[in-house]
Amino acid sequence: MTISLDVILYILLAAGLGFGIGFFSVKFNHLLVILTGKLVSSGHAQRRYIVIGIVSTVIVFFSYVYLVPTFDLAHGIVIAVVYVILFTIGVLAAEARFSQACDILHMIISAMYTNTKGGNTATDDAFEISKKMLNHIQPANKEALLLLTFFFDSRFAVFFISTFITKKFVAKRFVDITPEQQDEYITSWHNTFGLTLGIKALKSIVSFAYFTSHHSWDDIGYNGGVLKRSYLN
């Protein structure tokens, strides 16, 4: 079977589309949780991914049929298979990244209250407190916060803000950039219309968790006489 340059380009396009649509379908699934106000089982999520995958594969296949002057069934099947494989990889990659949302939140706490990526005892304790808080809020609100964290850490968000706002080219995730770059990135969210509410939402849980930790009290001269933590136990 001879494959022309046009077909190779279609295969590469199908691969890119497959990964991208698979990746963003996970975000779409979590947005549905937020919009419906309830947590949907993983079984429902998997069925949605299957439906999205089948529908988008059919669209890709018939787009190839429509666009090429001379249709070859074997080539069309190859393009569809490549699309399905990359779609599946995109879903798995996004789910793996989304599962890291709490760890990303830990990095955000460390970035806001220390000058190192590793954090300290206070930020470690604040992270444990924030996880307990997340387990006690409405599922839809939790999904919204984790999705915001997911986006905050993404290469796309870091690249867009660094390129068009701070005028510095950075193409890494938030967790991979230097502490100085993290400070600039957080400040850019504060100073950018449309992103301010997002960083305020993150800071609301981060700041509450950090200052609830007794390890942070000495730095602010608080003796713990008023704040009670029994509700977190």
LINTAMO-V17920 format. One record per pair of residues at least 6 apart in sequence whose ideal C-beta (glycine too) atoms are under 7 Angstrom apart, sorted by sequence separation. I is the first residue (numbers start at 1). J is the second residue. D is the distance in whole Angstrom. If there is no record, write none. Layout:
[[I J D] [I J D]]
//
This chain:
[[33 39 6] [65 71 5] [110 116 7] [114 120 6] [151 157 6] [162 168 5] [163 169 6] [189 195 5] [190 196 6] [210 216 6] [33 40 6] [110 117 6] [162 169 6] [170 177 6] [217 224 6] [32 40 7] [110 118 7] [134 142 5] [162 170 4] [174 182 6] [177 185 7] [110 119 3] [113 122 7] [114 123 6] [189 198 6] [190 199 6] [107 117 7] [109 119 7] [113 123 6] [189 199 4] [214 224 6] [65 76 6] [159 170 7] [170 181 6] [174 185 6] [64 76 5] [158 170 6] [159 171 5] [110 123 5] [186 199 7] [109 123 5] [158 172 6] [61 76 6] [64 79 5] [158 173 6] [212 227 7] [29 45 5] [155 171 6] [158 174 6] [109 126 5] [155 172 6] [212 229 6] [61 79 7] [109 127 6] [155 173 6] [166 184 6] [29 48 6] [60 79 7] [61 80 5] [154 173 7] [158 177 7] [60 80 6] [153 173 5] [106 127 4] [153 174 4] [105 127 7] [152 174 6] [153 175 6] [166 188 6] [57 80 5] [60 83 5] [165 188 5] [25 49 6] [161 185 6] [105 130 6] [57 83 6] [25 52 5] [57 84 6] [158 185 6] [161 188 5] [165 192 6] [102 131 6] [53 84 6] [56 87 7] [53 87 5] [21 56 5] [49 91 5] [17 60 7] [105 149 5] [101 146 4] [104 149 5] [14 60 6] [98 146 7] [101 149 5] [101 150 5] [104 153 5] [148 198 6] [152 202 7] [98 150 6] [97 150 7] [148 201 6] [149 202 7] [10 64 6] [148 202 6] [145 201 7] [145 205 7] [6 68 7] [117 179 6] [116 179 6] [18 82 7] [22 86 7] [115 179 5] [14 79 5] [18 83 4] [22 87 4] [26 91 6] [17 83 7] [18 84 7] [21 87 6] [22 88 6] [25 91 6] [11 78 7] [15 82 5] [19 86 4] [22 89 7] [23 90 4] [27 94 7] [107 174 7] [7 75 5] [11 79 6] [14 82 5] [18 86 3] [22 90 3] [26 94 4] [30 98 7] [107 175 5] [111 179 7] [10 79 6] [14 83 4] [18 87 4] [21 90 7] [22 91 4] [26 95 6] [19 89 6] [20 90 7] [23 93 6] [11 82 5] [15 86 5] [19 90 4] [23 94 4] [104 175 6] [111 182 4] [3 75 7] [18 90 6] [26 98 6] [133 205 6] [1 74 6] [112 186 7] [111 186 7] [130 205 6] [130 206 7] [133 209 6] [130 209 4] [129 209 4] [126 209 4] [129 212 5] [126 210 4] [129 213 6] [123 210 7] [126 213 5] [122 210 7] [125 213 4] [125 215 5] [122 213 5] [122 215 4] [108 202 6] [112 206 6] [121 215 5] [122 216 4] [109 206 5] [113 210 6] [108 206 6] [39 139 4] [109 209 7] [132 232 5] [38 139 6] [109 210 6] [38 140 7] [37 140 5] [129 232 6] [33 139 7] [34 140 5] [33 140 6] [34 143 5] [33 143 4] [34 144 5] [30 143 5] [31 147 7] [30 147 5] [27 147 7]]
//
